Amino acid sequence: MSVVENISAGGIKFRAPHDMVINHKIIELQVQIPELAPLLLELDAEILEVKPRPTTKFSDVRAKFVNLSDENKRRLSIIERIVEAQEIKNAKKENLKKF
């Protein structure tokens, strides 16, 4: 189990325990978005970067999706639009707080 920090049609950034990603080039992911439950995406990803977090047992992991089915491409595109809409909403809230 890990925390997704960013997800798009191209890839994912997440926080994971160090031992989860050591020596893995391709990983299998199951991604569940609470707002879209019960949707569960099963995806393959190629690890691009692993950065250990100082003083923790976790690493930041960047990976790109590989071998995506057309259905998963469509689902990720929808998720990407939802994330963008949420970011715009949050930015508007922050701007309103400044006034």
Order of alpha helices (4+ residues) and beta strands (2+ residues): beta-beta-alpha-beta-beta-beta-alpha
